[in-house]
Amino acid sequence: MHKMHKRFERYALFGEVAKQLSFSKAADELGISRSYLSSQINQLEKELETSLLIRSTRTVRLTAAGEKILDKMRTINDSIVQLEKELDHTKSEVNGMLRITAPTIFSHRFLIDICHDFQKKYPEIEFDIDVGYNREDLATSHFDLAIRATNNPPENMIAKKIMPYQHICCAAPDYLDKHGTPSHPVELNKHNCLCDPHLNKWQFFDGSETFEVETQGDMHINDNFLLLKAAKRGKGIIKMPCYLVEPALKSGALVQVLESYFIAQSNIYVIYPQQLRQSTKLSTFTDFMTQWFSAQNNNSYRS
């Protein structure tokens, strides 16, 4: 039993080699020498009396026993991550690190301001923010909370709605002066519509009938901020979340079109695991977000 800690270390080292399928990459990731790493894996195979890896001059592959250990080590690593996260959230003080995963548009529009204002009130809080559209699994990842646009938040998580929003269509005044303003969704066929290459079918609802228009345009971009920039330069019509285009609408750089047609509404939720329900810093931050949006007079974001 007294040697168990060394055995566990070797399992952990093996887990990294199995994940990387490379001794060199695993050694770099672990910050140890390749020779030490190799000697520890050899010792583990000797203790277990079985081969865990199939080595060649260029490749490393797992045996059936190696696959089994890798699967178990993933479970152990996930458990350790969750344990550390839960222990971190047992403190009654509002301090330490908050790890957030959030969508790009929301982060650019709001998140930095929210975090900045929160740190003014709680200066001992730090943030680790991952921006993107990957739906991280909060049950296994190191993130404390996620911000997600959805109408169906996961039932196994605590979910607090912080903001409703919908998509709207808009264009620059110069574009509309030159090409006219559409009065019905079907008229978009005559216009240069700018969108993500995979999101060119736009749906509308007039209260009784749904319309789906397959839009056409000379610029397809998979980045909403570039689409917004192109629209402000008069390139064409865009369909965007209302909270993203709201500053441009207020300044007059863009004008909303097809206002009488409804585009599906969604909601922004802050989501975190049930196990962190008692976390002081987490509940304080989520309450702060709710109050922050209330103070921003969010009527401009609502349908």
N, C-alpha and C positions, 0 to 999 in steps of 0.2 A: 504493500500500500504506500510505503514511503517514496516509491519511485513513480507513483501515479502522476505527479505533476510534470515529470519529464515525458511520460507517455502522452499526456494531454498536449504538451507543447509540440511533440512530433505530429500528432494528429492535426493540430492547427497549421503547422508548416506544410504538411501534406495537402491540406485543404487548399492552400494558396497555389501550390504546384498544379493540383488537379484543375483548379479554376483557370489558371493561365496556360496550362499545357506547355509550360516552358520553365526550366530551372532558372534561366537567366532573368526572365521577366519576374518570376516569383521572388528571386533573391533581391532584385531592385525594389520591388514593392515592399518587401519585408525589411529592407535595410540591413541585410546580412550577406555574408560571402556565399558564393555559389558552392564552394567546397564544403562549407559547414552545412548548408542546406542539403546537399547530396548525402553527406554522411549521416544526417539525422533520418532521412527517408530510408536509407539502407538499413539503419538500426531498427526502424519501425517494422520494415519487412522481415527482418531477422526475428524480432520479438513475436510477430504475428505468424511467422512461419508460412508466409504466402506472398506472392508477387502482387504489388499494387499498381505498377506501371510497366508498360512495354516501351523500352527506350530504343531509339535508333540514333544515328548521327545527326538527324535533322528534326525528328519528331518525337513527341511523347504522347502515348495513348494510355487510357485507363483499362485495367482488367476489370472483371465483374466485381471483385472484392474492392478495387479502387473506387468504382462507381458507387458502391454501397456506402463506403466511408464518406465520400464527397457529399452524398445526399444527407447523411446524418450530421456532418459538420455544418451544412447550410442551416439545418434546423437549430443546432446549438448556437451558431452565430446569431441567428434571428432572435433566439431567446435571450441572449446576452444583451443585444441591442435594446430589446423591449424592457429588460430588467433595469438597465442603466437609465433608460428614458423615464420609467416609472419612479425610480429612486430620485431622479433629478426633480420630479414634480411633486415630491412629498414635502418640499420646503414651504413654509408659510410666507416667506418674503417674496417680493416681486423683483427678482434678480436672476442673473445667469443668462443662458442662451435659449432663444426661441428659434426653432428651425421650421421654416415655412416653404411650402411648394405652392406656386400660384401661376395662373395663366399670364401670358406676356402682356396682353392689352390691359388687363386690370392692373398689373404691376406698374406699367408705365404711367397709367392715368392716376392711380390712387396710392399704391402701396408704400412708396417712399415717403410721401407726405404723412401717411398714417403712422408709419414707424418712427419718423422724425418727431412727430407730435407726442407719441407715446414715450419716447426716450427723454423728452423734456420733462415729463411728469415722473418717469421712473428711470433715472440715469444709469442704474446698474444693470439694465437689460441690454443684451446684445442680440443681434439678428443674423441668422444664416439663411439666406433666401435663394431658392432655386426657381428660376423663371423659365417657363416653357409650357408645353401642352401634354407632357407625359402624365398619365394618371398614376401617380405613385401609390403603392399599397401601404397605407398608414399602419397596418397591422404588422408589417415586417420591416419597413424602412425606418431610417433614423429621424424622419420628419415628425414634428409635434402636431402640426395642423396643415390642412390644405384649404385653398380657396378655389371653389369650383363653380362654373356656370352650368346649372342643371335644373330640371324640374323634378328629378327623382333622386334625391340624396340617398346614399346607402343606408339601409336600415340598421346595420350593425355599428354605426357611428353616431356620435352626437352631431347634429347639424343645426346651425342657426342661420336663418335667412337675414342677410344684411342689405340686399338691394335688388329690386326688380328692374328689368330693362327689356327693351325690344330693339330690333333692327329697324333702321329707317333708310330711305333712299335720299340722296342729295347730290348736288353738283354745284360748280362755281357759277356765279352770275354770268360771266363771260361766255361760258359754254351754253347756258340756256338762252342767252340773247342771240347766239349764232345758230343754234339748232332747234330752239323751241322747247317748251316745257310739256312733258307728257301728262295727259289727264287721265289715262287708264293704263294699267299694267301692260296690256298688249302692245301699246305704243312704244314700249322699250325696244321692240324689234327694230325700230328705226334709229335707235341711239347707240352711241359707243358706251358700252357698259364695262366697267373695269372690275375684275374680280379674281379670286383664286381660280386656277385652272380646273379645280375639281368642284367648284361651288358656283357654277354658272346657271343653275336652275333656281330662280327666285320665286317664292310663293307669296301670294297676297290673299286677303280675305276682306270682302266688302260688307260683311254682316249677314250675307245669305249665300254667297258663292265664293269658292276658292279658285284662284287663278295660279297657274304655274307657267312661268315664262322662261324659255331657254334663251338666255341673253347672248349677245355677240359683242365682241370688242377687239380692239387692236393691241390690247395690253393685258396680259395675264400675269399676276404676281402673287406669290404665296406669302406675302408679308403685308399685313393691314396698314402699317405705317407708311409704306411706300405707295400703296393704293391711295391712302388719304392725301399724301403729298401730290400725287399725280392729279387727283381730283381738284385740289386747290389751285393747280396750275391750268385748269380748264380742259383737261384731257377727256373727261366723260363723267358718267353717273356711277356712283358707288352705293353699295348697301352695307351698312356698318352698324355696330352697336351704338345706340344713341349716346351713351356716356363718352364714347371715344370722339365723336364728331361734335359734341356739344360746344366746346370752345370755338370751333370754326364757325358754327352756326351763330353763336353770340356775336362774333366779330364781323360777320357778314361775308367771310371768305367762302362759305358754302350756304346753299339755300335748300331747304327740304322740299322734296317733290312727292307727289302721290300721297299727300297727308291723310286723305280720307280712306286709305286702304291700310288694313292692319297686317303687320307681319308678326309672326308668332313671338309671344313674350316668353322670357326665361327669367331665372333668378340667380343671384350670386349668393352662395352659401359659404360659411366657414365651417369646416368639418374636422373633428378630432376623435381619437379612439375613446371608447367607453371607459377604459382603464384609467384615463387621465381626467375623469370627471371632477375629482377633488383638487386638481391642480390650481393653486392660487394664481400663479402668473398667467396660466392659460385662460382661466375664466376672467381675469382682470383684463387681459388683452382683447378677448372676444367681446366683452361688454364695452370696452373702449371703442372698438370698431363700430359697433351698433350705434353708440352715441355720436361718434364722429360723423357717420353718414346722416344721422338725424339733424345734426348741426349744419350740414352742408345744404340744407333745403333741397332734398332730392326730388322735389316735384318735377324738376326738369328732366329726370331720368325715367319717369313713369309714363305708361301709356295713357 
